[in-house]
Amino acid sequence: MNYWRKRLIIVLAILGIAELVLRFGFGFCNAPLYIEDPDFEYVFAPNQYRFRFRNVVRTNEFSIRSESINPTDTTVILLVGDSVINGGNPTDHDNLASTILEKQFTEHYKKPVRVLNISAGSWGPDNVFAFLKKKGFFGADVVCLVTSSHDAYDNMSHHKVVGTNPNYPDKQYKVALYEFWHRYIYTLFVYHYVEVPLKEFFGPATQKAPNDVIHKFGTVFNPGFQKLADTTKALGIPFLMYLHPELPEIAQNRYDSQGEEILAFARKNHIPVIEELKLHPAKDLFRSPDFDSIHYNAKGQAFMAKHLYPILKQYLDAYFARHARTHRS
């Protein structure tokens, strides 16, 4: 009896230590949560401060991944897009391109300059426009859309993902060990490499695709591009785009056919485009090159900020010059 009691105590101690390490060392049971919206599908829940995978994920009162908005925020850049600029759990708040740019511009001009990060994973330009239409343009002086080739037809589908897709939770797990097993061990390995092959072998007709990816199959060029272009023009807000390549495009040194459609749209509408492909981004800027062909790591976020800075600065210089003339008169 003493033998098994000791073994049980050891097992329980190991599980307890593992629970504490997962919770307080890696932020399990503390994932950033999402909310649904009938207009733009989903977004981070507002007013969150999460410590997840040793990174801080913070949202303000508008669900924007930026600090709170103040009445004194008179100079505003909107950096809008999807997970490329959002960063998700693996990107710390201070390492975001938007945070880097905000600090640099504020230091340079000696006054507050806001760079608001309006984004969510798998958003297309139509999601972005729907959010801005509902929430407003926050007094923007410049709008920059960070986009990729796949956004050309990444149209809103309004399929339910919040609370059903494990990447878009609406509530926390109660036990860190269970979250580790269910979200990562089971979903990423057991389900895909054991359960799915067995189901395909014994009953392929009943096999169902896992609900771990958002599928959007647009049949027309994403209308958000045109709506953003037309609305910013009507409001007199400078609008530009930053076309971020995926690793296969970098390897081929050219954008794919959908990327070319985005460039053709920009030329037709006289929209300035920063073609990041021409800046020769290196493979080590990507989070996990062997498994993730699109998302930047902290070094990649800094690379993006470095090349956005001089372009955005031209617009801010013009803005402050106009402001000075108006103030003098």
Beta strands, then each sheet from edge to edge (+ up, - down):
strand 1: 34-37
strand 2: 41-44
strand 3: 49-52
strand 4: 55-58
strand 5: 76-81
strand 6: 114-119
strand 7: 142-147
strand 8: 239-243
strand 9: 273-275
sheet 1: 1+ 2-
sheet 2: 3+ 4-
sheet 3: 6+ 5+ 7+ 8+ 9+
end
